[in-house]
Amino acid sequence: MRLPYWLPNFRSWFNAIALTLLMIGITYLMNYFLKAIQDLLNLAPWLSGAIVFLLFLFPIVTIAFLHNWFHTFLDVFFPQSRFPEDEAQGGFFPSLFSWWEGVYGWAVNV
Protein backbone atom coordinates (compact mmCIF):
# COMPACT_ATOMS: atom_id res chain seq x y z
CA MET A 1 0.00 0.00 0.00
CA ARG A 2 1.40 3.39 -0.98
CA LEU A 3 0.86 6.33 1.27
CA PRO A 4 0.18 9.82 -0.03
CA TYR A 5 3.37 11.83 -0.58
CA TRP A 6 2.59 14.20 2.32
CA LEU A 7 2.23 11.38 4.87
CA PRO A 8 5.44 9.93 6.37
CA ASN A 9 6.30 6.37 5.37
CA PHE A 10 5.97 3.36 7.66
CA ARG A 11 9.66 3.40 8.58
CA SER A 12 9.30 6.96 9.93
CA TRP A 13 6.28 5.98 12.02
CA PHE A 14 8.14 2.96 13.40
CA ASN A 15 11.17 5.09 14.29
CA ALA A 16 8.97 7.67 16.04
CA ILE A 17 7.13 5.04 18.10
CA ALA A 18 10.35 3.19 18.97
CA LEU A 19 12.05 6.45 20.02
CA THR A 20 9.05 7.40 22.17
CA LEU A 21 9.10 4.04 23.97
CA LEU A 22 12.87 4.20 24.37
CA MET A 23 12.71 7.70 25.86
CA ILE A 24 10.01 6.60 28.33
CA GLY A 25 12.35 3.83 29.47
CA ILE A 26 15.38 6.12 29.64
CA THR A 27 13.44 8.72 31.64
CA TYR A 28 12.38 6.02 34.10
CA LEU A 29 15.98 4.81 34.44
CA MET A 30 17.29 8.35 34.93
CA ASN A 31 14.77 8.99 37.70
CA TYR A 32 15.68 5.66 39.32
CA PHE A 33 19.43 6.44 39.17
CA LEU A 34 18.88 9.95 40.51
CA LYS A 35 16.92 8.62 43.49
CA ALA A 36 19.56 5.94 44.07
CA ILE A 37 22.46 8.41 44.15
CA GLN A 38 20.66 11.15 46.06
CA ASP A 39 22.32 10.05 49.30
CA LEU A 40 25.71 10.17 47.61
CA LEU A 41 25.00 13.72 46.45
CA ASN A 42 24.21 14.75 50.03
CA LEU A 43 27.53 13.30 51.21
CA ALA A 44 29.64 14.74 48.37
CA PRO A 45 28.03 17.82 46.83
CA TRP A 46 31.05 18.41 44.59
CA LEU A 47 30.02 15.30 42.63
CA SER A 48 26.62 16.73 41.70
CA GLY A 49 27.85 18.58 38.60
CA ALA A 50 29.59 15.51 37.21
CA ILE A 51 26.60 13.28 37.92
CA VAL A 52 24.15 15.69 36.28
CA PHE A 53 26.45 15.87 33.25
CA LEU A 54 26.61 12.06 33.02
CA LEU A 55 22.84 11.79 33.40
CA PHE A 56 22.47 14.33 30.59
CA LEU A 57 24.76 12.26 28.31
CA PHE A 58 23.16 8.91 29.21
CA PRO A 59 20.26 9.14 26.71
CA ILE A 60 22.54 10.28 23.88
CA VAL A 61 24.92 7.38 24.39
CA THR A 62 22.06 4.90 24.79
CA ILE A 63 20.29 6.01 21.62
CA ALA A 64 23.55 6.03 19.62
CA PHE A 65 24.50 2.49 20.63
CA LEU A 66 20.98 1.11 20.17
CA HIS A 67 20.72 2.81 16.76
CA ASN A 68 24.02 1.23 15.69
CA TRP A 69 23.15 -2.24 16.98
CA PHE A 70 19.64 -2.16 15.51
CA HIS A 71 20.89 -1.18 12.07
CA THR A 72 23.68 -3.77 12.27
CA PHE A 73 21.02 -6.37 13.09
CA LEU A 74 18.90 -5.20 10.16
CA ASP A 75 21.88 -5.24 7.78
CA VAL A 76 22.73 -8.81 8.73
CA PHE A 77 19.27 -10.38 8.88
CA PHE A 78 17.18 -8.10 6.63
CA PRO A 79 19.51 -6.52 4.03
CA GLN A 80 16.59 -5.59 1.76
CA SER A 81 15.24 -3.20 4.44
CA ARG A 82 18.14 -0.79 3.96
CA PHE A 83 17.75 2.26 1.75
CA PRO A 84 20.18 2.22 -1.21
CA GLU A 85 21.76 5.53 -0.19
CA ASP A 86 22.48 4.31 3.38
CA GLU A 87 25.87 2.87 4.10
CA ALA A 88 26.17 -0.45 5.89
CA GLN A 89 26.47 -0.25 9.67
CA GLY A 90 29.10 -2.40 11.28
CA GLY A 91 31.11 -2.87 14.40
CA PHE A 92 30.42 -2.39 18.07
CA PHE A 93 31.13 1.34 18.28
CA PRO A 94 28.55 3.72 16.74
CA SER A 95 29.30 5.72 13.63
CA LEU A 96 28.99 9.48 13.41
CA PHE A 97 25.46 9.09 12.03
CA SER A 98 24.44 7.05 15.10
CA TRP A 99 25.83 9.74 17.40
CA TRP A 100 23.85 12.33 15.46
CA GLU A 101 20.71 10.21 15.89
CA GLY A 102 21.41 10.11 19.64
CA VAL A 103 21.78 13.89 19.87
CA TYR A 104 18.73 14.45 17.69
CA GLY A 105 16.63 11.94 19.64
CA TRP A 106 17.55 13.59 22.93
CA ALA A 107 16.85 17.06 21.53
CA VAL A 108 13.43 15.92 20.31
CA ASN A 109 12.66 14.52 23.75
CA VAL A 110 13.73 17.71 25.51
N, C-alpha and C positions, 0 to 999 in steps of 0.2 A: 504494500500500500504506500503510495506516495503522498507525502504531506504537502500542503500549499507552501510556496516559497517563503512566505512571511512567518511560518511556524517553525520553530527549531526542530531538528531531526531527533530521532529516538536516542541517539548517542548523547546528545546534549541534555535531554531529560534524565537519562540514566546517571550522567555525571553530576547533575544538580541534586538529585535525590541521594546519591551515594555521599556527596560532600556534606549535605545536610545531616545525614545520619552520623557520619564520621565526626562532624563538629559537635553534635550533641554528646557523643561519647567522650570526646576530648575535653569538653567543658565540664562534664561530670568528673573525669579524672583530675583535671586541674583543681576543682573544688575539693576533691578528696585529698590530694597532695597538700593543698594549702592548709586544710584543717589538721592534717597529720604533722606538718612542720611548724604549726603555730607556736607550740611550746618551745621549739628550738629558736624561733624568732624572738621570743621573750627573753631567752637566756643570752642570745648573741645578736643584738640589734644591728650590728655592722654587717651581718650576713643578709639582711633583708633586701638590699639592693641587688645583690647577686642572684638571690632566689627569685625575685620578681623578674629579672632579666631572663633567667633560665625558663621560668614558666611562660614568659612571652614567646620564647623561641621554640618551646615544646610543640605547639601545633604546626609550625612551619616545617620542622624536621620530620614530624610524623607524617604529614601530608606528602612531603617530598619522597620519603622512603616508600610509603604505600603506593604512590603514583608509579614509581620506578618498578616495584615488584609486581604490581598489577599489570603494567604494560609488558614486562618481561614474560609473565605468565601467558598473556594474550598472544604475544609473538611466538611463543613455543607451541602452545596448544591450539590456537585459533589464528593462524597467520593471515587468513582472508579477512579478518576484522580490521586490519590496519589500513589506514588511508595510504594511498600511493606516495603522497608527499612526505609522510612521516618517516623518520629514520628508525631503524630497529633499536629497541632498548636492550641493554645488556649489562651484566655485571651487578655487583652488590651495591655499589655506591651510586647515588642518583646523578643524573646528568644535569646540565644547567637548566634544561627545560623543566625537569622535575622540581628543581629548586624554585623556579619561577612559578610553577603551579602551587607549590607550598605557600609562597608569599602571597600570591593572588587569592588562594583559598582562605587564608587567614584575614586578608584585607576585606574580602567579601563578608566574612563572618563578623568582623568588627563593624 
